[in-house]
Amino acid sequence: MIDCMAEAYGCEQRKARKEHKCCECLGKILPGERYHYHHGIWDGEPGYYKVCTDCEKLRAELDRGYAPDDGTPFTGVAEGIQNSNNLELAREMVGVKDRRGAPDAASWRDWWEL
């Protein structure tokens, strides 16, 4: 999880040519689907994160009211939702995990008793 300021950062929307895995929900990004490709340098090390459009929306909702630099770190959306105790966001995340075939969807339903 990256939780420090990037020394360099960029984000672009891409269209998948092959299947990818979202770093947030751990589900599939299918060929032909749009996703967000975040890339940068953190603590002197390059990194990149592929995020499905569903998780980008969840991150925006989770970060509502925060300053841009104080938002949820990459790979931290699921943990942020768990820590927020926001049942609505949890339901949305379970739906995203189910639709995208995430391997931990059942454990999320059990965690939130959905």
C-alpha positions as a Markdown table, in Angstrom:
| # | Residue | x | y | z |
|---|---|---|---|---|
| 1 | Met | 0.0 | 0.0 | 0.0 |
| 2 | Ile | 1.3 | 3.4 | -1.0 |
| 3 | Asp | 0.4 | 6.1 | 1.6 |
| 4 | Cys | 3.0 | 8.8 | 0.9 |
| 5 | Met | 3.2 | 11.6 | -1.6 |
| 6 | Ala | 4.4 | 10.7 | -5.0 |
| 7 | Glu | 7.7 | 12.2 | -6.3 |
| 8 | Ala | 6.1 | 11.9 | -9.8 |
| 9 | Tyr | 2.6 | 10.8 | -10.7 |
| 10 | Gly | 0.3 | 10.3 | -13.7 |
| 11 | Cys | -3.0 | 8.8 | -14.4 |
| 12 | Glu | -4.6 | 7.8 | -17.6 |
| 13 | Gln | -7.7 | 5.9 | -18.7 |
| 14 | Arg | -6.9 | 2.9 | -20.8 |
| 15 | Lys | -8.9 | 0.3 | -22.7 |
| 16 | Ala | -7.9 | -3.2 | -21.7 |
| 17 | Arg | -6.5 | -5.4 | -24.5 |
| 18 | Lys | -6.2 | -8.4 | -22.2 |
| 19 | Glu | -7.6 | -9.3 | -18.8 |
| 20 | His | -6.1 | -7.4 | -15.8 |
| 21 | Lys | -6.7 | -7.5 | -12.1 |
| 22 | Cys | -8.0 | -4.5 | -10.2 |
| 23 | Cys | -5.6 | -3.7 | -7.3 |
| 24 | Glu | -8.6 | -2.6 | -5.2 |
| 25 | Cys | -11.4 | -5.2 | -5.5 |
| 26 | Leu | -9.0 | -7.9 | -6.8 |
| 27 | Gly | -11.6 | -8.6 | -9.5 |
| 28 | Lys | -11.2 | -8.9 | -13.3 |
| 29 | Ile | -10.8 | -6.0 | -15.7 |
| 30 | Leu | -12.0 | -7.6 | -19.0 |
| 31 | Pro | -10.7 | -7.0 | -22.5 |
| 32 | Gly | -12.4 | -4.0 | -24.1 |
| 33 | Glu | -13.2 | -2.4 | -20.7 |
| 34 | Arg | -11.9 | 1.0 | -19.6 |
| 35 | Tyr | -9.8 | 1.2 | -16.4 |
| 36 | His | -7.6 | 3.7 | -14.7 |
| 37 | Tyr | -3.8 | 3.3 | -14.9 |
| 38 | His | -2.1 | 5.2 | -12.1 |
| 39 | His | 1.7 | 5.3 | -12.2 |
| 40 | Gly | 4.4 | 7.2 | -10.3 |
| 41 | Ile | 7.5 | 7.1 | -8.1 |
| 42 | Trp | 7.0 | 6.7 | -4.4 |
| 43 | Asp | 10.0 | 6.7 | -2.0 |
| 44 | Gly | 12.3 | 6.5 | -5.1 |
| 45 | Glu | 10.6 | 3.4 | -6.4 |
| 46 | Pro | 8.4 | 3.2 | -9.5 |
| 47 | Gly | 4.9 | 1.7 | -9.1 |
| 48 | Tyr | 1.7 | 1.3 | -11.0 |
| 49 | Tyr | -1.9 | 0.5 | -10.1 |
| 50 | Lys | -4.7 | -0.7 | -12.4 |
| 51 | Val | -8.1 | 0.2 | -11.0 |
| 52 | Cys | -11.5 | -0.7 | -12.4 |
| 53 | Thr | -14.0 | 2.1 | -13.0 |
| 54 | Asp | -16.2 | 0.7 | -10.2 |
| 55 | Cys | -13.4 | 1.0 | -7.6 |
| 56 | Glu | -12.5 | 4.5 | -8.9 |
| 57 | Lys | -16.1 | 5.5 | -8.0 |
| 58 | Leu | -15.9 | 3.8 | -4.6 |
| 59 | Arg | -12.6 | 5.6 | -3.9 |
| 60 | Ala | -14.2 | 9.0 | -4.8 |
| 61 | Glu | -17.1 | 8.3 | -2.5 |
| 62 | Leu | -14.8 | 7.1 | 0.3 |
| 63 | Asp | -12.6 | 10.2 | 0.0 |
| 64 | Arg | -15.4 | 12.7 | -0.2 |
| 65 | Gly | -14.6 | 15.6 | 2.1 |
| 66 | Tyr | -10.9 | 14.9 | 2.3 |
| 67 | Ala | -8.1 | 17.0 | 0.9 |
| 68 | Pro | -6.7 | 15.5 | -2.3 |
| 69 | Asp | -3.4 | 14.5 | -0.6 |
| 70 | Asp | -5.2 | 12.9 | 2.3 |
| 71 | Gly | -7.2 | 10.4 | 0.3 |
| 72 | Thr | -7.2 | 6.6 | 0.4 |
| 73 | Pro | -3.9 | 5.0 | -0.7 |
| 74 | Phe | -3.7 | 2.6 | -3.6 |
| 75 | Thr | -4.8 | -0.9 | -2.6 |
| 76 | Gly | -6.6 | 0.6 | 0.4 |
| 77 | Val | -10.2 | 1.1 | -0.8 |
| 78 | Ala | -11.4 | -2.2 | 0.7 |
| 79 | Glu | -9.7 | -1.5 | 4.0 |
| 80 | Gly | -11.0 | 2.1 | 4.0 |
| 81 | Ile | -14.5 | 0.8 | 3.6 |
| 82 | Gln | -14.1 | -1.7 | 6.4 |
| 83 | Asn | -12.8 | 1.0 | 8.7 |
| 84 | Ser | -15.6 | 3.4 | 7.8 |
| 85 | Asn | -18.3 | 1.0 | 8.9 |
| 86 | Asn | -20.4 | 2.4 | 6.0 |
| 87 | Leu | -22.8 | -0.4 | 5.2 |
| 88 | Glu | -23.9 | 1.2 | 1.9 |
| 89 | Leu | -20.3 | 1.3 | 0.6 |
| 90 | Ala | -19.7 | -2.2 | 1.9 |
| 91 | Arg | -22.8 | -3.4 | -0.1 |
| 92 | Glu | -21.4 | -1.6 | -3.2 |
| 93 | Met | -18.0 | -3.3 | -2.7 |
| 94 | Val | -19.6 | -6.7 | -2.4 |
| 95 | Gly | -21.5 | -6.1 | -5.6 |
| 96 | Val | -18.3 | -5.0 | -7.4 |
| 97 | Lys | -16.5 | -8.1 | -6.1 |
| 98 | Asp | -19.3 | -10.4 | -7.2 |
| 99 | Arg | -19.6 | -8.8 | -10.7 |
| 100 | Arg | -15.8 | -8.9 | -11.2 |
| 101 | Gly | -15.3 | -12.4 | -9.9 |
| 102 | Ala | -13.0 | -11.4 | -7.0 |
| 103 | Pro | -11.8 | -14.4 | -5.0 |
| 104 | Asp | -12.7 | -12.9 | -1.6 |
| 105 | Ala | -16.4 | -11.9 | -2.4 |
| 106 | Ala | -17.8 | -14.5 | -0.1 |
| 107 | Ser | -15.7 | -13.5 | 2.8 |
| 108 | Trp | -16.8 | -9.9 | 2.3 |
| 109 | Arg | -20.5 | -11.0 | 2.5 |
| 110 | Asp | -19.7 | -12.9 | 5.7 |
| 111 | Trp | -17.8 | -10.0 | 7.2 |
| 112 | Trp | -20.7 | -7.6 | 6.7 |
| 113 | Glu | -23.4 | -10.3 | 7.2 |
| 114 | Leu | -24.9 | -9.6 | 3.8 |
